[in-house]
Amino acid sequence: MVEAWASQKDFRSKQEKTDDDEPEEGGRNREVYFRRQQRRNETHESATDAEARLWRKSQTAEAKLSWLGHVLGENRHGLIVNVRLTRAHGRAEREAAVEIAREIPGGTERVTLGADRGYDTREFVEQLQDLNVTPHVAQNRSGRRSAVDGRTTRHEGSWVSQKRRKLVEEFFGWAKVVAGLRKVKLRGREKVGWLFTLAAAAYGLARMRNLMAATA
C-alpha cells in the first residue's frame, strides 16, 4: 500500500461541480464535512489524483487514497526482480501476481512461486498452473477448503518457499522508511510507478552491496 499525494477533502462525488476550488478567504482550505457520507470509488474520485483509490489494509484500518505496489523477489538473496504498481482494488494483488508470473524466465522448466494465504483461491492457483508455475501458496483453511492440495504442500520446497517469501517484506519496510514510499509526493500512475521501480532498483543495489561485503 502506497499512500497517494491526495487529500481526503478532495475525494468528491464525480457529479459534483468543482469549478471553484480556490481556498476560502484568509487562505484556509475549503470546509468539507463528510461524516456519515458514503464515499466509494465507484461514485467518487480525487480532484488531486484522479487515479488514486480508497483502500484499507484491514477491516479495522482507516481507508486512505492509495496505490498498490507489487514485487517479485528471488528467494535466495531477496533481490527484487520484477515490479508493478496498480490502482487499488480487491483483485489487484492476484491479477498483478499472474502478470508477473507470466514474465518469469523459466522457459519450459517448471518454477515455483511463494505467496501468502491471501492468494489461496482456486482461480489464482489454476492460472499459475497453466503458466507452468507451481503455486507455493500458504493454505487458507479459515472456514473454507484450500485450493492448494497435498500434492504441493508435501514437498519440502513448499515449506522453503513459505519461509523465504518473507524476505520481500524487508523491501516494503525499506521502501517506506528509506525511499519515502509511505506517502509519495508524485501524482498519477505513471509517475508513482516510476518512483516505485526506482526504489526497487535502489534496494537491489543496496542489497548486493551488503551481500558482497558479507562474503569479502
Secondary structure in CASP SS format (residue, H / E / C, confidence):
PFRMAT SS
TARGET T0000
AUTHOR 0000-0000-0000
METHOD secondary structure of the structure
MODEL  1
M C 1.00
V E 1.00
E E 1.00
A C 1.00
W C 1.00
A C 1.00
S C 1.00
Q H 1.00
K H 1.00
D H 1.00
F E 1.00
R E 1.00
S E 1.00
K C 1.00
Q C 1.00
E C 1.00
K C 1.00
T C 1.00
D C 1.00
D C 1.00
D C 1.00
E C 1.00
P C 1.00
E C 1.00
E C 1.00
G C 1.00
G C 1.00
R C 1.00
N C 1.00
R C 1.00
E C 1.00
V C 1.00
Y C 1.00
F C 1.00
R C 1.00
R C 1.00
Q C 1.00
Q C 1.00
R C 1.00
R C 1.00
N C 1.00
E C 1.00
T C 1.00
H E 1.00
E E 1.00
S E 1.00
A C 1.00
T C 1.00
D C 1.00
A C 1.00
E C 1.00
A C 1.00
R E 1.00
L E 1.00
W E 1.00
R C 1.00
K C 1.00
S C 1.00
Q C 1.00
T C 1.00
A C 1.00
E C 1.00
A C 1.00
K E 1.00
L E 1.00
S E 1.00
W E 1.00
L E 1.00
G E 1.00
H E 1.00
V E 1.00
L E 1.00
G E 1.00
E C 1.00
N C 1.00
R C 1.00
H C 1.00
G C 1.00
L C 1.00
I E 1.00
V E 1.00
N E 1.00
V E 1.00
R E 1.00
L E 1.00
T E 1.00
R E 1.00
A C 1.00
H C 1.00
G C 1.00
R C 1.00
A H 1.00
E H 1.00
R H 1.00
E H 1.00
A H 1.00
A H 1.00
V H 1.00
E H 1.00
I H 1.00
A H 1.00
R H 1.00
E C 1.00
I C 1.00
P C 1.00
G C 1.00
G C 1.00
T C 1.00
E C 1.00
R C 1.00
V E 1.00
T E 1.00
L E 1.00
G E 1.00
A E 1.00
D C 1.00
R H 1.00
G H 1.00
Y H 1.00
D C 1.00
T C 1.00
R H 1.00
E H 1.00
F H 1.00
V H 1.00
E H 1.00
Q H 1.00
L H 1.00
Q H 1.00
D H 1.00
L C 1.00
N C 1.00
V E 1.00
T E 1.00
P E 1.00
H E 1.00
V E 1.00
A C 1.00
Q C 1.00
N C 1.00
R C 1.00
S C 1.00
G C 1.00
R C 1.00
R C 1.00
S C 1.00
A C 1.00
V C 1.00
D C 1.00
G H 1.00
R H 1.00
T H 1.00
T H 1.00
R C 1.00
H C 1.00
E H 1.00
G H 1.00
S H 1.00
W H 1.00
V H 1.00
S H 1.00
Q H 1.00
K H 1.00
R H 1.00
R C 1.00
K C 1.00
L H 1.00
V H 1.00
E H 1.00
E H 1.00
F H 1.00
F H 1.00
G H 1.00
W H 1.00
A H 1.00
K H 1.00
V H 1.00
V C 1.00
A C 1.00
G C 1.00
L C 1.00
R C 1.00
K E 1.00
V C 1.00
K C 1.00
L C 1.00
R C 1.00
G C 1.00
R H 1.00
E H 1.00
K H 1.00
V H 1.00
G H 1.00
W H 1.00
L H 1.00
F H 1.00
T H 1.00
L H 1.00
A H 1.00
A H 1.00
A H 1.00
A H 1.00
Y H 1.00
G H 1.00
L H 1.00
A H 1.00
R H 1.00
M H 1.00
R H 1.00
N H 1.00
L H 1.00
M H 1.00
A H 1.00
A H 1.00
T H 1.00
A C 1.00
END
